[in-house]
């Protein structure tokens, strides 16, 4: 089954729903909790506010976080739903930690600064960072839940910065900045990145998707700007963490630092038969496809339109209405 057939089959089987909500804040939330480091809010730490979240509740709660650096390791439990964590300002509301995979043998999954296992969670106007440095895998944001919307956020790290995973999880990233070195956007989720700034801090791979065989999409970067540090002279768009990795760059700006081949097979020739990689109408000095690997996919205008339409790639019998 090719990519287009898979998407159309999914559409026939399920009912797409996508709408924009334009509702005043007073109508959006049943409760707002304020976190402020100076004691002027309800709590001084985000972790303490999260402890007050009721599991399996339909109540819509906003945790509003005032400016400051919060040195915390945070978990949004799988029983938490309908939560928004909103910072006062993107660059000055910072959640920071420095765990890494080999520290106390915690592994990649345990190295997160912020992990979201709940559903219908929104992050807005935040900086989420892992400051461990170049010590191997060190996750800043780890998401496993469904219907995760990350808006106007900075996500910073080195190797394995953003772990967007969950075989049936849907993620939307709007107007975000994400940086790292090796495999710094990775996992199994279906994720759409719109108008994001992706920055390679060193040589490596922008993505390492582990898309499931029955998922026709994977990661889609739409109208994103990719940049790279001067030291990043050999940057690939992606390599397959799992054989059926799906990653597509559509109408993105690519720098000269991109390796002319574009895509890597992770040293396994058999991945070339299964990985689903492609580009469409990209621009910039790194967008020249004349030397790209021959096993990448050719994307038609119709397929590009489907891949960038949330109503298509996020099709579900349950409605998702991101803010």
ZADOTOR-194729 format. One record per residue (C-alpha): residue in three letters; x, y, z. Coordinates in steps of 0.2 Angstrom, whole numbers, always signed. Example, Ala and Ser with C-alpha at 12.3 -4.5 7.8 and 13.67 -1.06 7.14 Angstrom:
2
{aa=ala X=+62 Y=-22 Z=+39}
{aa=ser X=+68 Y=-5 Z=+36}
This chain:
323
{aa=unk X=+0 Y=+0 Z=+0}
{aa=unk X=+7 Y=+17 Z=-5}
{aa=unk X=+6 Y=+32 Z=+6}
{aa=unk X=-8 Y=+40 Z=-3}
{aa=unk X=-19 Y=+24 Z=-3}
{aa=unk X=-15 Y=+22 Z=+16}
{aa=unk X=-21 Y=+40 Z=+20}
{aa=unk X=-37 Y=+38 Z=+9}
{aa=unk X=-41 Y=+22 Z=+17}
{aa=unk X=-39 Y=+30 Z=+34}
{aa=unk X=-51 Y=+43 Z=+29}
{aa=unk X=-64 Y=+31 Z=+23}
{aa=unk X=-63 Y=+21 Z=+39}
{aa=unk X=-63 Y=+36 Z=+51}
{aa=unk X=-72 Y=+53 Z=+52}
{aa=unk X=-61 Y=+68 Z=+51}
{aa=unk X=-64 Y=+82 Z=+63}
{aa=unk X=-54 Y=+98 Z=+65}
{aa=unk X=-60 Y=+115 Z=+70}
{aa=unk X=-52 Y=+131 Z=+77}
{aa=unk X=-59 Y=+137 Z=+94}
{aa=unk X=-60 Y=+156 Z=+96}
{aa=unk X=-67 Y=+157 Z=+113}
{aa=unk X=-62 Y=+170 Z=+127}
{aa=unk X=-51 Y=+163 Z=+141}
{aa=unk X=-65 Y=+164 Z=+153}
{aa=unk X=-75 Y=+152 Z=+143}
{aa=unk X=-60 Y=+140 Z=+139}
{aa=unk X=-56 Y=+135 Z=+157}
{aa=unk X=-65 Y=+129 Z=+172}
{aa=unk X=-51 Y=+133 Z=+183}
{aa=unk X=-34 Y=+143 Z=+182}
{aa=unk X=-20 Y=+139 Z=+194}
{aa=unk X=-6 Y=+152 Z=+195}
{aa=unk X=+12 Y=+147 Z=+198}
{aa=unk X=+25 Y=+161 Z=+203}
{aa=unk X=+42 Y=+159 Z=+210}
{aa=unk X=+40 Y=+174 Z=+221}
{aa=unk X=+25 Y=+167 Z=+230}
{aa=unk X=+12 Y=+178 Z=+222}
{aa=unk X=+3 Y=+164 Z=+214}
{aa=unk X=-6 Y=+148 Z=+221}
{aa=unk X=+11 Y=+138 Z=+220}
{aa=unk X=+29 Y=+142 Z=+218}
{aa=unk X=+33 Y=+126 Z=+208}
{aa=unk X=+24 Y=+118 Z=+193}
{aa=unk X=+26 Y=+101 Z=+201}
{aa=unk X=+16 Y=+106 Z=+216}
{aa=unk X=+2 Y=+113 Z=+204}
{aa=unk X=+2 Y=+96 Z=+194}
{aa=unk X=+0 Y=+87 Z=+211}
{aa=unk X=-17 Y=+95 Z=+212}
{aa=unk X=-24 Y=+89 Z=+195}
{aa=unk X=-38 Y=+77 Z=+197}
{aa=unk X=-37 Y=+61 Z=+187}
{aa=unk X=-49 Y=+56 Z=+174}
{aa=unk X=-58 Y=+73 Z=+175}
{aa=unk X=-67 Y=+82 Z=+161}
{aa=unk X=-63 Y=+99 Z=+170}
{aa=unk X=-53 Y=+111 Z=+159}
{aa=unk X=-38 Y=+117 Z=+169}
{aa=unk X=-25 Y=+130 Z=+165}
{aa=unk X=-9 Y=+131 Z=+175}
{aa=unk X=-3 Y=+149 Z=+171}
{aa=unk X=+16 Y=+150 Z=+175}
{aa=unk X=+24 Y=+167 Z=+178}
{aa=unk X=+41 Y=+171 Z=+172}
{aa=unk X=+56 Y=+163 Z=+180}
{aa=unk X=+67 Y=+148 Z=+178}
{aa=unk X=+59 Y=+132 Z=+185}
{aa=unk X=+73 Y=+119 Z=+189}
{aa=unk X=+60 Y=+104 Z=+189}
{aa=unk X=+58 Y=+87 Z=+182}
{aa=unk X=+39 Y=+86 Z=+178}
{aa=unk X=+27 Y=+72 Z=+173}
{aa=unk X=+9 Y=+75 Z=+167}
{aa=unk X=+1 Y=+58 Z=+173}
{aa=unk X=-8 Y=+48 Z=+160}
{aa=unk X=-24 Y=+51 Z=+170}
{aa=unk X=-23 Y=+69 Z=+167}
{aa=unk X=-34 Y=+77 Z=+153}
{aa=unk X=-39 Y=+94 Z=+146}
{aa=unk X=-24 Y=+103 Z=+154}
{aa=unk X=-16 Y=+119 Z=+147}
{aa=unk X=+1 Y=+124 Z=+154}
{aa=unk X=+4 Y=+142 Z=+148}
{aa=unk X=+19 Y=+153 Z=+152}
{aa=unk X=+19 Y=+171 Z=+154}
{aa=unk X=+32 Y=+173 Z=+140}
{aa=unk X=+40 Y=+161 Z=+129}
{aa=unk X=+58 Y=+166 Z=+132}
{aa=unk X=+57 Y=+170 Z=+150}
{aa=unk X=+46 Y=+156 Z=+157}
{aa=unk X=+59 Y=+142 Z=+157}
{aa=unk X=+57 Y=+123 Z=+163}
{aa=unk X=+75 Y=+116 Z=+165}
{aa=unk X=+83 Y=+100 Z=+170}
{aa=unk X=+99 Y=+91 Z=+166}
{aa=unk X=+96 Y=+72 Z=+167}
{aa=unk X=+103 Y=+61 Z=+154}
{aa=unk X=+101 Y=+43 Z=+149}
{aa=unk X=+117 Y=+36 Z=+157}
{aa=unk X=+115 Y=+45 Z=+173}
{aa=unk X=+110 Y=+32 Z=+186}
{aa=unk X=+105 Y=+21 Z=+171}
{aa=unk X=+89 Y=+30 Z=+169}
{aa=unk X=+89 Y=+27 Z=+150}
{aa=unk X=+82 Y=+39 Z=+136}
{aa=unk X=+64 Y=+38 Z=+142}
{aa=unk X=+69 Y=+43 Z=+160}
{aa=unk X=+80 Y=+58 Z=+155}
{aa=unk X=+66 Y=+70 Z=+151}
{aa=unk X=+63 Y=+87 Z=+158}
{aa=unk X=+45 Y=+87 Z=+155}
{aa=unk X=+35 Y=+71 Z=+150}
{aa=unk X=+17 Y=+71 Z=+145}
{aa=unk X=+7 Y=+55 Z=+146}
{aa=unk X=-10 Y=+63 Z=+148}
{aa=unk X=-22 Y=+67 Z=+133}
{aa=unk X=-28 Y=+83 Z=+126}
{aa=unk X=-14 Y=+93 Z=+133}
{aa=unk X=-8 Y=+110 Z=+127}
{aa=unk X=+9 Y=+119 Z=+130}
{aa=unk X=+10 Y=+138 Z=+126}
{aa=unk X=+23 Y=+151 Z=+128}
{aa=unk X=+36 Y=+140 Z=+137}
{aa=unk X=+55 Y=+136 Z=+135}
{aa=unk X=+58 Y=+118 Z=+139}
{aa=unk X=+76 Y=+113 Z=+140}
{aa=unk X=+88 Y=+99 Z=+144}
{aa=unk X=+105 Y=+107 Z=+149}
{aa=unk X=+115 Y=+90 Z=+151}
{aa=unk X=+126 Y=+95 Z=+137}
{aa=unk X=+133 Y=+83 Z=+124}
{aa=unk X=+133 Y=+68 Z=+135}
{aa=unk X=+122 Y=+56 Z=+124}
{aa=unk X=+103 Y=+55 Z=+125}
{aa=unk X=+95 Y=+69 Z=+135}
{aa=unk X=+77 Y=+72 Z=+132}
{aa=unk X=+69 Y=+90 Z=+135}
{aa=unk X=+51 Y=+86 Z=+130}
{aa=unk X=+44 Y=+68 Z=+130}
{aa=unk X=+26 Y=+65 Z=+124}
{aa=unk X=+16 Y=+49 Z=+124}
{aa=unk X=-1 Y=+55 Z=+125}
{aa=unk X=-14 Y=+59 Z=+112}
{aa=unk X=-20 Y=+76 Z=+106}
{aa=unk X=-4 Y=+86 Z=+111}
{aa=unk X=-3 Y=+104 Z=+105}
{aa=unk X=+13 Y=+113 Z=+108}
{aa=unk X=+12 Y=+132 Z=+103}
{aa=unk X=+25 Y=+146 Z=+103}
{aa=unk X=+37 Y=+136 Z=+113}
{aa=unk X=+56 Y=+133 Z=+113}
{aa=unk X=+62 Y=+115 Z=+115}
{aa=unk X=+81 Y=+115 Z=+117}
{aa=unk X=+94 Y=+101 Z=+120}
{aa=unk X=+107 Y=+91 Z=+111}
{aa=unk X=+104 Y=+73 Z=+107}
{aa=unk X=+86 Y=+67 Z=+107}
{aa=unk X=+79 Y=+84 Z=+112}
{aa=unk X=+60 Y=+80 Z=+107}
{aa=unk X=+54 Y=+62 Z=+110}
{aa=unk X=+37 Y=+63 Z=+101}
{aa=unk X=+30 Y=+45 Z=+102}
{aa=unk X=+15 Y=+34 Z=+105}
{aa=unk X=+9 Y=+23 Z=+91}
{aa=unk X=-8 Y=+31 Z=+90}
{aa=unk X=-3 Y=+48 Z=+97}
{aa=unk X=-6 Y=+64 Z=+87}
{aa=unk X=+5 Y=+80 Z=+90}
{aa=unk X=+3 Y=+97 Z=+83}
{aa=unk X=+18 Y=+110 Z=+85}
{aa=unk X=+14 Y=+128 Z=+79}
{aa=unk X=+27 Y=+142 Z=+79}
{aa=unk X=+40 Y=+132 Z=+89}
{aa=unk X=+59 Y=+133 Z=+90}
{aa=unk X=+67 Y=+116 Z=+92}
{aa=unk X=+86 Y=+113 Z=+92}
{aa=unk X=+98 Y=+99 Z=+95}
{aa=unk X=+112 Y=+88 Z=+87}
{aa=unk X=+109 Y=+70 Z=+84}
{aa=unk X=+91 Y=+62 Z=+81}
{aa=unk X=+84 Y=+77 Z=+90}
{aa=unk X=+66 Y=+75 Z=+84}
{aa=unk X=+62 Y=+56 Z=+86}
{aa=unk X=+48 Y=+44 Z=+90}
{aa=unk X=+32 Y=+35 Z=+83}
{aa=unk X=+19 Y=+49 Z=+85}
{aa=unk X=+10 Y=+57 Z=+70}
{aa=unk X=+16 Y=+75 Z=+71}
{aa=unk X=+13 Y=+90 Z=+61}
{aa=unk X=+26 Y=+104 Z=+63}
{aa=unk X=+19 Y=+121 Z=+56}
{aa=unk X=+30 Y=+136 Z=+54}
{aa=unk X=+43 Y=+130 Z=+66}
{aa=unk X=+61 Y=+134 Z=+67}
{aa=unk X=+72 Y=+118 Z=+67}
{aa=unk X=+91 Y=+122 Z=+72}
{aa=unk X=+105 Y=+109 Z=+71}
{aa=unk X=+118 Y=+113 Z=+84}
{aa=unk X=+130 Y=+101 Z=+77}
{aa=unk X=+132 Y=+87 Z=+64}
{aa=unk X=+119 Y=+73 Z=+65}
{aa=unk X=+101 Y=+70 Z=+60}
{aa=unk X=+86 Y=+81 Z=+62}
{aa=unk X=+74 Y=+67 Z=+64}
{aa=unk X=+74 Y=+48 Z=+69}
{aa=unk X=+56 Y=+43 Z=+67}
{aa=unk X=+50 Y=+26 Z=+72}
{aa=unk X=+33 Y=+26 Z=+63}
{aa=unk X=+23 Y=+10 Z=+64}
{aa=unk X=+20 Y=+0 Z=+48}
{aa=unk X=+1 Y=+4 Z=+49}
{aa=unk X=+3 Y=+23 Z=+51}
{aa=unk X=+3 Y=+31 Z=+34}
{aa=unk X=+11 Y=+47 Z=+40}
{aa=unk X=+24 Y=+50 Z=+54}
{aa=unk X=+32 Y=+67 Z=+55}
{aa=unk X=+27 Y=+81 Z=+43}
{aa=unk X=+37 Y=+98 Z=+43}
{aa=unk X=+27 Y=+111 Z=+34}
{aa=unk X=+33 Y=+129 Z=+30}
{aa=unk X=+47 Y=+126 Z=+43}
{aa=unk X=+64 Y=+135 Z=+43}
{aa=unk X=+79 Y=+124 Z=+45}
{aa=unk X=+95 Y=+132 Z=+51}
{aa=unk X=+112 Y=+125 Z=+57}
{aa=unk X=+127 Y=+131 Z=+67}
{aa=unk X=+143 Y=+134 Z=+58}
{aa=unk X=+151 Y=+118 Z=+65}
{aa=unk X=+136 Y=+108 Z=+58}
{aa=unk X=+143 Y=+104 Z=+41}
{aa=unk X=+135 Y=+87 Z=+38}
{aa=unk X=+117 Y=+87 Z=+43}
{aa=unk X=+104 Y=+74 Z=+37}
{aa=unk X=+85 Y=+77 Z=+36}
{aa=unk X=+82 Y=+60 Z=+44}
{aa=unk X=+87 Y=+42 Z=+47}
{aa=unk X=+75 Y=+27 Z=+52}
{aa=unk X=+75 Y=+22 Z=+70}
{aa=unk X=+63 Y=+9 Z=+65}
{aa=unk X=+61 Y=+2 Z=+47}
{aa=unk X=+44 Y=+11 Z=+42}
{aa=unk X=+50 Y=+28 Z=+48}
{aa=unk X=+39 Y=+42 Z=+39}
{aa=unk X=+46 Y=+60 Z=+38}
{aa=unk X=+41 Y=+73 Z=+25}
{aa=unk X=+48 Y=+91 Z=+22}
{aa=unk X=+35 Y=+102 Z=+13}
{aa=unk X=+38 Y=+120 Z=+7}
{aa=unk X=+52 Y=+121 Z=+20}
{aa=unk X=+68 Y=+132 Z=+19}
{aa=unk X=+84 Y=+121 Z=+20}
{aa=unk X=+102 Y=+127 Z=+23}
{aa=unk X=+118 Y=+123 Z=+14}
{aa=unk X=+123 Y=+112 Z=+29}
{aa=unk X=+111 Y=+98 Z=+23}
{aa=unk X=+120 Y=+83 Z=+16}
{aa=unk X=+117 Y=+82 Z=-2}
{aa=unk X=+110 Y=+64 Z=+0}
{aa=unk X=+97 Y=+71 Z=+12}
{aa=unk X=+92 Y=+54 Z=+20}
{aa=unk X=+102 Y=+41 Z=+29}
{aa=unk X=+98 Y=+22 Z=+30}
{aa=unk X=+105 Y=+20 Z=+48}
{aa=unk X=+118 Y=+8 Z=+40}
{aa=unk X=+104 Y=-5 Z=+35}
{aa=unk X=+101 Y=-7 Z=+16}
{aa=unk X=+84 Y=-15 Z=+20}
{aa=unk X=+78 Y=+1 Z=+28}
{aa=unk X=+78 Y=+8 Z=+10}
{aa=unk X=+64 Y=-3 Z=+5}
{aa=unk X=+52 Y=+2 Z=+19}
{aa=unk X=+57 Y=+20 Z=+25}
{aa=unk X=+45 Y=+34 Z=+19}
{aa=unk X=+54 Y=+50 Z=+16}
{aa=unk X=+51 Y=+64 Z=+4}
{aa=unk X=+52 Y=+83 Z=+1}
{aa=unk X=+41 Y=+94 Z=-9}
{aa=unk X=+44 Y=+112 Z=-15}
{aa=unk X=+57 Y=+116 Z=-2}
{aa=unk X=+69 Y=+131 Z=-5}
{aa=unk X=+86 Y=+137 Z=+0}
{aa=unk X=+103 Y=+130 Z=-4}
{aa=unk X=+100 Y=+113 Z=+4}
{aa=unk X=+84 Y=+110 Z=-6}
{aa=unk X=+93 Y=+104 Z=-22}
{aa=unk X=+87 Y=+86 Z=-24}
{aa=unk X=+99 Y=+81 Z=-39}
{aa=unk X=+110 Y=+71 Z=-27}
{aa=unk X=+97 Y=+64 Z=-15}
{aa=unk X=+96 Y=+46 Z=-12}
{aa=unk X=+86 Y=+36 Z=-25}
{aa=unk X=+75 Y=+27 Z=-12}
{aa=unk X=+66 Y=+43 Z=-6}
{aa=unk X=+48 Y=+45 Z=-11}
{aa=unk X=+41 Y=+57 Z=-24}
{aa=unk X=+27 Y=+67 Z=-17}
{aa=unk X=+13 Y=+73 Z=-29}
{aa=unk X=+4 Y=+90 Z=-26}
{aa=unk X=-11 Y=+80 Z=-20}
{aa=unk X=-1 Y=+70 Z=-8}
{aa=unk X=+7 Y=+86 Z=-1}
{aa=unk X=-10 Y=+94 Z=+1}
{aa=unk X=-16 Y=+79 Z=+11}
{aa=unk X=+0 Y=+78 Z=+22}
{aa=unk X=-2 Y=+96 Z=+27}
{aa=unk X=-20 Y=+95 Z=+31}
{aa=unk X=-24 Y=+91 Z=+50}
{aa=unk X=-41 Y=+85 Z=+45}
{aa=unk X=-32 Y=+71 Z=+35}
{aa=unk X=-18 Y=+66 Z=+45}
{aa=unk X=-26 Y=+68 Z=+62}
{aa=unk X=-42 Y=+59 Z=+57}
{aa=unk X=-51 Y=+51 Z=+71}
{aa=unk X=-69 Y=+46 Z=+78}
{aa=unk X=-65 Y=+57 Z=+93}
{aa=unk X=-65 Y=+76 Z=+90}
{aa=unk X=-49 Y=+86 Z=+93}
{aa=unk X=-51 Y=+105 Z=+94}
{aa=unk X=-34 Y=+112 Z=+97}
{aa=unk X=-33 Y=+130 Z=+104}
